[in-house]
């Protein structure tokens, strides 16, 4: 019988891409745990409800009893922990939920996994992995040069990145203190199909398509390394199956772009679909968010050298696929946004 992978947050953006990949391209049984908050949508997993290798459990990773029941029922070989509050702007408006889900939830998952691991035979223990999926934002801000490596000191600057940094430290502590076999990945900015329409790329696509003003923070000079979500998923599989226990692997797309470059590229693609109108004319520079890091860049040489992974998509190929997916899937956008189809500005720090 095929092994089981337990995926937390499998109805979110990266989690759903991972689940779709596992069902389409592997023999694993998949147990998807998701609380189904605003960013978790089963619409991102079309056609999987009745799949013989797929099971969905609506549960909160902070619920120790529920997590223990799931481990006991499904006997996973791998745990891939993606469940997290992940939007920086939302963490500015309401940090408490990020602290609870990202830190407390990770501690519950680690303790549940440790309890489960202690029941395994010696042979089973050698095959078990707890894979924690994190972000490059834990490293803080780069200057105009340099890249984040696996040895870069942590320097988080938002409630979101601080909560993810704390969860990373917990995972390493459970490895060193209790011997739980873990691997950690820190990735750059993901983009692609099924991303909840509050992040930069889907916001720009949907605003521009509707000929609404496109909000760009500050002067649009912030630099991010963009990683197509399907490339990220392939890297995650490499790490969970082949990565060395206790190690961290950075995953990047080799695609550093200023935000304004990203926005203008999307506008150019939309000009091809809707000729006669300059979508770039909709760009509107707005007040920057508090603590907005200027530049991130990932050195992904370790995962390439050790595990043979590198991204298949260029930014140009990936962003065109992404724009065209959103244009072809407006019904999905309406479904996940609700009836209002409204994309509001978050993260201006007005709430307490």
C-alpha positions in Angstrom: 0.0 0.0 0.0 1.2 3.5 -0.9 2.5 5.8 1.9 0.5 8.6 3.2 1.4 12.3 3.2 -0.4 14.6 5.7 -0.6 18.1 4.3 -1.7 21.0 6.5 -3.1 24.0 4.8 -3.8 22.0 1.7 -6.7 24.2 0.6 -4.5 27.3 0.5 -2.5 28.6 -2.4 0.8 26.6 -2.2 -0.9 23.8 -0.3 -3.5 23.2 -3.0 -0.8 23.2 -5.7 1.1 20.6 -3.6 -2.0 18.4 -3.2 -2.9 18.6 -6.9 0.7 17.6 -7.8 0.7 14.7 -5.3 -2.6 13.3 -6.7 -1.6 13.9 -10.4 2.1 12.8 -10.4 2.7 10.5 -7.4 1.2 7.3 -5.8 0.9 8.8 -2.3 -2.3 8.9 -0.4 -3.0 12.5 0.7 -4.7 13.7 3.8 -5.5 17.4 3.5 -6.0 19.3 6.8 -7.4 22.8 6.5 -9.4 25.1 8.7 -10.9 26.7 5.6 -10.4 30.3 6.6 -10.8 33.1 4.1 -7.7 31.9 2.1 -8.5 28.2 2.2 -10.8 27.1 -0.6 -11.9 23.7 -1.7 -12.6 25.2 -5.1 -8.8 25.2 -5.6 -9.0 21.3 -5.6 -11.4 20.6 -8.4 -12.4 17.0 -8.9 -10.6 15.5 -5.9 -13.6 14.9 -3.6 -14.1 11.3 -4.6 -10.5 10.5 -5.5 -9.5 7.2 -3.8 -6.1 8.5 -2.7 -7.4 11.8 -1.2 -9.1 12.6 2.1 -10.0 16.1 3.4 -10.4 16.9 7.1 -11.6 20.3 8.2 -9.7 21.0 11.4 -7.5 23.6 13.1 -3.8 22.8 13.5 -4.1 24.4 17.0 -6.5 21.6 18.1 -4.2 19.0 19.7 -7.0 16.4 20.1 -8.1 16.7 16.5 -4.5 16.5 15.2 -3.8 13.3 17.3 -6.9 11.7 16.0 -5.8 12.4 12.4 -2.3 11.0 13.0 -3.7 7.9 14.6 -6.2 7.3 11.8 -3.9 7.9 8.9 -0.4 6.8 10.0 1.5 9.3 7.8 5.0 8.8 6.5 5.5 12.5 5.8 4.0 15.6 7.3 4.2 18.7 5.2 3.2 21.6 7.3 2.1 24.6 5.3 -0.9 25.8 7.4 -0.2 29.5 8.3 -1.5 33.0 8.2 0.6 34.4 5.4 -0.4 37.9 4.3 1.9 40.6 5.7 -0.7 43.3 5.4 -3.2 41.3 7.4 -0.5 40.7 10.1 -0.2 44.5 10.5 -4.0 44.9 10.9 -4.3 41.9 13.3 -1.1 40.2 14.6 -2.8 38.0 17.2 -4.2 35.5 14.7 -0.7 35.1 13.2 0.9 34.4 16.6 -1.8 31.8 17.3 -1.8 29.9 14.1 1.8 30.2 13.1 3.5 29.7 16.5 0.9 27.8 18.6 -0.3 25.8 15.6 3.3 24.7 14.8 4.0 23.7 18.4 0.9 21.6 18.4 1.9 19.9 15.1 5.4 19.2 16.4 4.1 17.7 19.7 1.6 15.6 17.9 4.2 14.4 15.4 6.6 13.6 18.3 4.0 11.6 20.1 3.3 9.7 16.9 7.0 9.2 16.1 7.7 7.6 19.4 5.2 4.9 18.6 6.9 3.9 15.4 9.2 0.9 14.9 12.8 1.6 14.2 12.3 1.0 10.5 9.4 3.3 10.3 11.3 6.0 12.2 14.0 6.1 9.6 11.4 6.9 6.9 9.4 9.5 8.8 9.9 13.2 8.0 8.3 16.5 9.4 8.7 19.1 6.6 8.1 22.7 7.7 7.5 25.1 4.9 8.6 28.7 5.7 9.5 32.0 4.0 12.5 34.1 3.1 10.9 37.0 5.0 12.4 35.6 8.3 15.8 36.9 7.1 14.7 40.5 7.0 15.9 43.0 4.4 18.8 43.0 2.0 20.6 46.0 0.6 21.2 46.5 -3.1 23.5 43.5 -3.3 23.8 40.0 -1.7 21.4 37.1 -1.3 19.9 35.1 1.6 21.6 31.8 2.3 20.7 29.1 4.7 23.2 30.7 7.2 21.8 34.2 7.0 20.8 35.4 10.5 17.1 35.9 11.2 15.9 39.5 11.4 12.1 39.5 10.8 10.5 42.9 10.5 6.7 42.3 10.4 4.3 40.4 12.7 4.0 37.8 9.9 7.7 37.2 9.4 8.3 37.2 13.2 5.7 34.5 13.7 7.2 32.4 10.9 10.7 32.9 12.4 9.4 31.7 15.7 7.9 28.6 14.1 11.2 27.8 12.3 13.0 28.0 15.7 10.5 25.6 17.3 11.0 23.1 14.5 14.8 23.1 14.9 14.4 22.8 18.7 12.2 19.7 18.4 14.9 18.2 16.2 17.8 19.0 18.5 16.0 18.3 21.8 13.7 15.4 20.9 15.3 13.9 17.8 12.2 14.5 15.6 13.4 14.1 12.0 12.7 17.5 10.4 13.5 19.4 7.2 12.8 23.1 6.7 12.4 25.1 3.5 12.4 28.9 3.1 11.0 30.1 -0.2 10.8 33.4 -2.1 7.5 35.0 -3.3 5.2 32.5 -4.9 2.9 33.3 -7.8 0.7 31.3 -10.1 -2.9 29.9 -10.4 -5.3 29.8 -7.4 -3.5 32.5 -5.4 -6.0 34.3 -3.2 -6.8 37.7 -4.8 -5.1 39.9 -2.1 -1.5 39.4 -3.1 0.2 41.7 -5.6 0.0 39.7 -8.8 -3.7 38.6 -8.7 -4.7 42.1 -7.4 -3.0 43.7 -10.4 -4.5 41.3 -12.9 -8.0 41.7 -11.5 -7.8 45.5 -11.0 -6.4 46.1 -14.5 -8.8 43.8 -16.2 -11.7 45.8 -14.6 -9.9 49.1 -15.5 -9.7 50.1 -11.9 -6.8 51.9 -10.4 -3.8 49.6 -9.6 -2.4 50.4 -6.2 1.4 50.2 -6.0 3.1 50.7 -2.7 5.6 53.6 -2.4 7.4 54.0 -5.7 7.2 50.3 -6.6 11.0 49.9 -6.0 10.7 47.0 -3.6 12.5 43.9 -5.1 11.3 40.3 -4.7 12.5 37.0 -6.1 9.5 35.5 -7.9 8.9 31.7 -7.8 6.3 30.0 -9.9 4.2 27.8 -7.5 4.6 24.6 -9.5 8.4 25.0 -9.4 8.1 25.4 -5.6 6.0 22.2 -5.3 8.7 20.2 -7.2 11.3 21.5 -4.8 9.2 20.6 -1.8 9.0 17.0 -3.0 12.7 16.9 -3.6 13.3 18.1 0.0 10.8 15.8 1.8 11.9 12.7 -0.1 15.7 13.3 -0.4 16.7 16.2 1.9 19.1 15.6 4.8 17.5 15.4 8.2 17.9 18.6 10.2 18.8 20.7 7.2 17.3 23.8 5.8 17.0 24.5 2.0 16.3 27.9 0.4 14.0 27.8 -2.6 14.1 30.7 -5.0 13.1 31.5 -8.6 16.2 33.3 -9.8 13.8 36.1 -10.8 14.5 39.3 -9.0 12.0 42.1 -10.1 11.0 45.4 -8.8 7.3 45.5 -8.0 6.8 48.2 -10.7 8.4 45.9 -13.2 6.0 43.1 -12.3 3.0 45.5 -12.6 4.1 46.8 -16.0 4.7 43.3 -17.3 1.2 42.3 -16.3 -0.2 45.4 -17.9 1.7 44.6 -21.1 0.2 41.1 -21.3 -3.3 42.5 -20.7 -2.7 45.0 -23.5 -2.3 42.0 -25.8 -5.6 40.6 -24.6 -7.4 44.0 -24.7 -5.8 46.0 -27.4 -6.4 49.7 -27.8 -6.1 50.5 -24.0 -3.0 51.1 -22.0 -3.4 49.2 -18.7 -0.3 50.9 -17.3 -2.3 54.1 -17.3 -4.2 52.6 -14.3 -1.1 52.5 -12.0 -1.6 54.5 -8.9 1.2 55.0 -6.3 -0.1 54.7 -2.8 1.3 55.2 0.7 3.8 52.4 1.5 3.0 49.9 4.2 4.8 50.1 7.6 8.1 48.2 7.7 8.1 47.3 4.0 11.4 45.5 3.3 13.2 46.9 0.3 14.7 43.8 -1.2 14.7 40.0 -0.9 16.8 37.6 -2.9 17.4 33.9 -2.5 20.6 31.9 -3.0 19.2 28.5 -4.0 22.5 26.9 -4.9 22.3 24.4 -2.0 19.1 22.7 -3.2 20.5 22.7 -6.8 23.8 21.1 -5.8 22.5 18.6 -3.3 19.1 17.7 -4.8 19.3 18.7 -8.4 16.4 21.1 -8.4 16.2 24.4 -10.3 13.1 26.3 -11.5 11.7 25.3 -14.9 9.8 28.6 -15.4 11.3 32.0 -16.2 9.4 34.9 -14.8 8.2 35.8 -18.4 6.8 32.3 -19.0 5.3 31.9 -15.5 3.6 35.4 -15.4 2.0 34.9 -18.8 0.6 31.5 -17.7 -0.6 33.2 -14.5 -2.4 36.1 -16.2 -4.1 33.8 -18.7 -5.2 31.5 -15.9 -6.9 34.3 -14.0 -8.6 35.6 -17.2 -9.9 32.0 -17.9 -11.0 31.5 -14.2 -12.9 34.6 -13.2 -15.6 32.4 -11.7 -13.1 31.0 -9.2 -12.1 34.6 -8.3 -15.8 35.5 -7.7 -16.3 32.4 -5.6 -13.4 32.9 -3.3 -13.9 36.7 -2.9 -17.6 36.4 -2.3 -20.5 38.3 -3.8 -18.9 41.7 -3.5 -15.8 40.9 -5.6 -14.1 43.7 -3.7 -10.3 43.9 -3.1 -9.6 46.2 -0.2 -6.4 47.8 0.8 -5.0 46.2 4.0 -1.9 46.8 6.2 -2.0 50.6 6.6 -1.7 50.1 10.4 -5.0 51.8 11.3 -6.4 49.0 13.4 -5.3 48.2 16.9 
